[in-house]
Each structure stands twice: as structure tokens, then as C-alpha cells.
Amino acid sequence: MDNDNLVIDRITVPEAAERLGITQSAVHKRISRNQMRWEKDEEGRVYVFLDSSGSVNDRVTDKVNDKSKDLVLDSLRDQIVAYKDQVEYLQTELTRRSEEHREEIRRRDHLLAAALERIPAIEAPPDTTPSEPREAPETASEEPYSTHAPPVPETPVSDAQHKRSWWRAFFGLE
């Protein structure tokens, strides 16, 4: 390009935006990135220096930028689709795991209920009397590590002591 034919216009930001076919904020961005020559007068107005042929070059650059913007947008759309697929997979996995968790809780509840049904009553209710007399106490075996019950004292035990449970007395229930 011949410098003798170069004509530079000093114009305001709105005029530059109109001439370049871009927004005023785009002009300000170009100024902040030092892509345009500019100056500020005493009153704070910003002026941009454009050559008269520069507007055509800038429009060509903008078309190239539009193509690169389209490529970026396509890339972002692809990423969004990938993220949506990931979210869908994770939601499916979460649903599957929560169903397994609920099933595990149901299984545990069933096992607990079955185990509780098998536990015999610790003692008979206080208003009933045993229909059969108690068996005679057995003596402990001579084995030192026997798994049998400890020996029962030979002294007679009153009926009140038989009916009263030690754990009820311990917790103050009787």
C-alpha cells in the first residue's frame, strides 16, 4: 500500500462503529487491546483514527472472525451435547444406585424382622404364672471352661425375687 495515498480520519467512537459495521463496545474492546489508534481530548471524548480504506479491510477481517466464531460456536455446541450426555448418564446411574439402595434397605428390614421373630421372650409377662414347676437346678460340671450356666445357689429364693427382673430394677422400671 502506498503511504502517499493513505488518508487517516479522526472520528468518534460511534462514527467508527458505524463505519466498521460493529458495535461501540467492539470499538472500545479494540481500543483496549491496542488494535486501533486512538486519543482522548481535554473534555474526555475518545477519537479513533481510521484510514478510509481500513473500513473495507476491517469488514473482511470481521467476516473471517465470523467464520472463526462459527467454529467456536460449533465446538461449544458439541461440548454442550457431550455434557448433556454425561448428565443423562449420571442421572441414570444415580437412579439405578438409589433403587439398589432402597432394595438393600428392604432386604435388611426383612432380615431384622425375621431375626426379631426368632428371639424368645426374655421373661414371661408379670400377670401370668408358670404352668409347670421349675426344674431342679443343675450343678456345674468340673470342666474349668464350661459353656454351661453358672451354679444356682442352694438357698431358697422368694417368689417376689423370681418375678422381679434385675434389669427392670437397674433401670428403675420397678
Summary of the structure (lengths in Angstrom):
residues: 174
radius of gyration: 46.7
end to end distance: 110.4
largest distance: 131.8
contacts: 301
relative contact order: 0.06
helix: 55%
strand: 9%
